[in-house]
Amino acid sequence: MIRFALILVAAVLAACSDRGASDTPTRARIADSTLPPVKTFGPTMVRAPVASNANIAADFLSLHFELESGRPLPILTRFEGPISVRVTGNAAPSLRPDLTALVGRLQREAGIDIRQVGEAQDANITIQSVSREDIRKALPQAACFVVPNVESLAEFKRKRRQPATNWSLLRERYKMGIFVPHDAPPQEIRDCLHEELAQAIGPLNDLYRLQDSVFNDDNVHTVLTGYDMLILRASYAPELHSGMSKAEVAARLPSILTRLNPRGDSEPSHAISGTPRSWIGDVQIALGPGSSNNARRSAAASAARTAQDLGWMDHRRAFSHYLLGRMIQNEDPRLAQQHYESAMGYLSATPGTELHRAFVVTQTAAFAISQGRGASALEQVDPYIPVAARAENAALMSTLMLLKAEALDLMGQSDEARSVRLDSLGWARYGFGSDAAVKAKMREISDISPLPRG
């Protein structure tokens, strides 16, 4: 229900070495000229989920019958008729085309009867575009959020402690308000649309155990996956309706999933390991805004200890090492690299975690560049640029491309480096927003390299 303001495309390493001698090859400083046009992604490349229907059914029940706080929900709720969506407020130029693409996917892939209507028309779901500051004042930890039975932020403020906005008291869904920033990068706005619209019509919970889903507050996946579309399609199966109990839904899920995902009946199931609230709290402190550096490091270390104590071997164990590496890399970059290597070890043993690995590679490749090891950095980043592209993560993709350009410069391949760097800028504009933000990202990454700047 709330997309937390977590930062996953992290600031890469600060400069870790002195500049080279004056006879070392150099490259020009970043020009202040106008950047290339914003690039956008084409049709989403959807992959069908590879999971046991028994596990998907368990996930479905956890997603629909619990809130993010862990509080149980007594009944299933959903819209019981056609769903209309409108946009109000000062929407960013990228919002409407991204919303149109998302609504089209929900129609095609999830089979949901959903359509857009004009701003002046009544709608089941109102997406209000407001400032980041307005969102921060309403919910300080949120990048965007969804609330039942309101149409505006002003109405939410009036009703926030009333029964109408209490998810636990819903019996059926009729009206939802989604609040997204108009002054954020295009990718952040799109990511908000995907998560909040999906939760407005579908599951209310997020589960860290899901490695291939937007319904996970680690923010690794930022556009709805094939798994998510299956969950949404099942949510609107004709066998289900608002008001059903958990037991009633559980009894009907096996036949629903057999029809929608026949492959899942032959996939082996695995034991489900819950995620304790203590680990979730530590992760939110480590990555969320408002905490001191010491508090963030302490929380990351606590999350890593919890993951170890629980014997996790999945993406959550890897994420714990990744977080701890992030928190300590300025003070102890070599120890941070050991944590990143541990994260990659767990991820390499976990199928379907290529996107998770791409985030880790931004850190390990940056360190290699800081040490002047261009070939090593290039070998690391090259396989993950198409991974980021398939995930439609322009911020991650452009970061990897800028790292690749630095690696090529170190290898003396200046012309290719210049071409890769130029190609990255359109993606960076979608991922990071303003020209100033893009140029800051370019400087941040270029400062890692030991090459002097001419």
N, C-alpha and C positions, 0 to 999 in steps of 0.2 A: 504493500500500500504506500510505502515511502521509498523513493530511491535515494539512498543515503549519499552524501557528498563525499564518497571515497575516491581516492586518487590512485589509479592503477597504472596508468602510463606515467611512471614515476620520473622525477628528475633523475637523469642519468648521472654518472659519477662526476664529481667536480674534478678539475684538472689534478692529475695525480703525479705529474712529473714536470721538470723544468723544460723550457723551450730548448730546442736544439741549437747547434752552432749556426753562424750566419751563412755558411755554405750549404746548409740543408735545403732541399727543394721547398719552395713556398707556394702558397696560393693566395689569391686576392681576398680581401675582406668582403664581407657581405655588402652588396650594393643596396642603396636605399630606393632603388627604382620600384615601380609598381610590380607586384607579384603576378604570376600567371593566374588565370581564372580558376575558380573553385572546381574541383573534380568531384563527381558523384558516382555512385555504384549503379550498375545495371541490375537486371533481375537477380533476386536472391538464389544462390545455389543451395537448395535444401537437401539435407541428408536424412534419410529415414532413421529413426532411433534403432539402435541395436541393443535390446535389453529384454529381459524376461517380462512377460505380461504380469506375472505374479509380483515382480518388483514394481512395475509401473502402477499396478493397482494399489500397492501400499503407498507409493508416492502420491497418487491421486488423493487418497484419503487424508494423508498428512497435509497436503496442500489445501484441501477444501474444508477440513474440519478443525483446523487450528489457525490462530493468528500468529503473526511474527513474534509476539510476546510469549508464545507458548500456551496462551489461554485457549481452551477448547471452544469450538462453535457447535451449537446443538443440531443445526440442520443445514442442508445444502441450499444455497440461494443462487439464482441466476436470473437473467431476463427471460421472460416467457413469451416473447413475441419479437417482431422485427426491431432492430436496434438502430436508432438514428444518432448521428454525431455531428456536432457543430463546433466551430472555432469562434471565440470572441477575444477581444482585446487587441493589442498591438503585436500581431504575430510576426515573427521573423520570416524573411522571404523563403527560407528553406522548409518551414513547417508544413505548408500545405502540400507541396509535392511529396514530401516524406510521408505525410499522413495518407495521401491518396494511395501510395504504394503499399502502405501497411494495411489499409482497409481492403485493398485488392487481395492481398495475401490471406487475410482472415476469411474472405469470401471463398477463395479457391482452395486453400489448404485445410482450413478448419471447418468449412461448410457453414459458416455463421451468416445469418441474414442481417447484415450490417451495411449501412449506407451513410454518406455525408449529406447534410442539408445546409441551407443558408443560415447565416448568423441570426437573422430575424425570426427564423422558424423555431418552434418548440423542438426540443431534442431530448432523448434519453440521457445522452452524455454530452456535457459541455466541457470543451477544452479551453480554458482561459489562459491567455498568454500575459504574464505579468513580469515584473522585474525580479531579479535574483534577491534583491533587498527585501521586496515584499514577501517572498517565500521564506527568507531567513527570519523575518519578524514573526511569521506565522508558525514555522517549525524550524528552529535553528539548525538541526542536523540534516535537513532534507534538501536535496537538489530539485525535487518535484514530488508531488503526492496526489492521491486520489481520495475523495471523501464521498460517502453516500448522502443523497437527498439535499444537495446544494448545487447551485449553478454559478456561484461567484465566490471570490475570496472574502468579500465583505459578508456574504451570507454565512460562510463557514465560521468567521469570527463571531458572528452573533449566535450561532447554533452549536459551537464546538463541544459544549458540555451538555447538550440536550440529547434525549433518546434518539432523535432522528439521525444523528451522525454516529451512533454507536453500532459498529459492525455486528456485535453480538446479538443485537435486538432485531436485525433484519429478518424478514420472512420471505421476501422476494425483492428483486432489484427493479426499480422503476426509473430512478434518476441518479446520476453520478456527476461529480465535478472533478475535473483533472486540472492541476495547476502546474504549468511549465514556464520556464524563463524565456523571455524574448531576447535577453542580452547575453546569452550563452553561445558557445560555438555550435555550429549546425549539428555536429555529431552528438553533443550532449542533449540537444533538444530532441533529436531523433530517438536516442536511447530512452529518454523519458517517455516519449510516445509509446514505444514498444512495451516497456514494463508497465506503465500505469494504465494504458488501455487494456492490456491483457488482464491486469488485475481488476479493472473495472467490470469486465465481463466474465472473468474466470476466477482462478484460485487467488486467495488472499494472503497465503503464506509464502515464505521463502525458505528454502532448505539448502544449507551448505553442502549436504551430501550429494546434491545433484551436480554432476560435472558437465552436463551438456544442456544447460538451461538458463534462461533469463530469470527464472524463479530461484535465484541464488544471489545473496547480497555480496558475493565476492566481486561482482561486476566484470567477470572475465568475458562472459557472453553478453553482448549488448543489443543484439537483434534476435527476434524470436527464432528458435531452432525447430528442426523437425520434431524433436521431442515435445517442445512446447505446443506446437500445433496439434499433435496427437492428444495431449492433455485437454486442450480447448475443444477439439472435436468431440472427445468423450464427454466433456462437460455439457455439451448441447445434444447429446444422444437422445432420441425420442423416448428411450426407456426411463430417463431420469426427469425429475421436475423439482422445483423449489418446494421446500418443506419436508423432503425425505430425510430420514435419520441416517447416521453413519452406517448402521447395520443394514438398512434397506439398500443404500447405495452399494455397499460391499457385496451384497448378494447378487446384484445385477452387473457389476463390473466385469467379471470374467467373460460373459458372453459378448458384452460390448467390445472389449479389447480383442477378443478373437475375431470379431467382424472387422474392426478397424485396423488391426495390426496382427494378421495371422502369423507372421514370422515370429512374433514374440512368444507364441505357445511352444516353440521348439528351442528357444534360447534358455540356457541354464539360469536358474535363479541364484541369488547370493544373499548371505546374511546381511541384514541392515543394521548399521551402527549409527545410533543417534548422535547428535551434536549437542554437547552440554551447553547450558546458558553461560557458564563461566568462560568457555572458549569464545563464544560469540561476543560476549562483552569485551574480552581482551582484543579481539580483532577490530571491533568498532572503535575502541580507544586508540589503537595503534594507527588506524587509517583515517579516522574521522577528524574533523576540525575541532579546535578549541582545547587540545591537550598540550601540555609541555613536552619537550623532547624527552625528558627523563621518564615521564609517565608513559609516553609512547613506546620507548625502549623496554620499560618494565612490562608493559602489557604484551608486547611481542614475545618477550622471553617467556612469559607465563603461558601464552598460547602454544609455544613450541614445547614446553614441558608437558602441558596437558595432552597434546597430540602424541608425544612419546609415551606417556603413562598409559594412554588408552590403546596403544599398539596400532594406531592407524598406519596403513601402508598406501593410502590413496592420495587423491589430489589435496585433501585437507592437510595431510602431513606435509606435503610439498609446499602448500600455501603458508604454513606456519614457518618453515625455514625461509621462504621468500620474504615474508614480513620481517623476520628478525634480521636477515641480511640487509634489507632496506633501512632498518632503523640504526644499524651500527656501521654502515659502510663509510661514513665520513670519518669516524674515529678509528676504525680498524678495517680497512678495505680488504685485506687478505683474509681475515676471518669471515667477512661478509661473503667473499667468494666461496669459501668452504660451505656456507649455508646454501648458496645458490647451486653449488654442485650437488649437495644433498637433495635439494628440491628437484633437480633434473633427474637424479637417480630414481626417485619415487615416481616421477611423471613418466619416465621412459619405460617403467614397468607397468604403467596403467594405460591401456588402449584408449584412444579418443581424447587424449589430453594435449594435442599438438598446439592448440591456442594457448593453453597454460604455459607450455614450454616457450612460446614466443615471448611472453612477458619476461621470463627469466633470462632469456638470451639478450634482451636489451641491456641487462646489467653485466652479464659475463663478457659480451662483445665490447661494451664500453671500457671495461677494465683492460681487455686485450689491447684496445687502441691506445689507452693511456700508457701502456708499456711498449708501444711501438710495434706491436705484433699484428700488422695489417692482414696478413694471410690467414691467421687464426680467426680474427674477427670476421673476415669475409666468409670463411667456411661456416661460421656459426649463423650469421644473419641470413645468408642467401636462401636456405630452405624455408624460412619462416615468413618471407615477404608474401608469397602466395597464400600462406595460411591466414595471415592478417587480411588479405584481400577477400578470401572466401568468407571470413567472418564479418566483412564490411566495417572493419575497425580502421578508419583512416588515420587516427592519431597514432596507433601502434604501427601501422604500415609506413607512415612517413618517418617515424622515429627509426625504424629498421633501415629504411632507405638512406636516411642521413648518416646513420652509422656505417652503412655500406660505402657511401661516398668517402667518408673519412678513411676507411680501410683501403680503398682504392688509391687515395692520395698517398698513403704511407707506402704503397707498393709501386709508386711512380706512375700510376695510370691516371694522369690528371684529366685527360679528355673524357674518359669514361666516368670518372668521378663527377665532373662538371655536369654531364648528361643526367646521371642518376640524381644528383642534387636538384637540378632543375625540374625533373619529373616528379620529385617528392613534394614540390611546393603546392601544387593544386590540391593534393591530398592533405597536406598540412593545414591549408586554409579551411577545409571542411572539418578537420579534426580539432584544430586549436583556435580557429576563429579569426581574430583580427590580424592585420599585417604585423602589428607590434608583437602579438603573441607568437606568430610564426617566426619572426626574426629573432625573438628571444630564444625560441627552441633551437634555431640554427646556431646561434652563438653558444648556447649551453653545450651542444654536442661538439661544435668545432673546438671549444676550449679544452676538450678532453685530450686532443691529439698533441703529441710533442712537437709537431711541425710548427715552425714559426709562421706567423701571418704577415704577409707583405703589405 
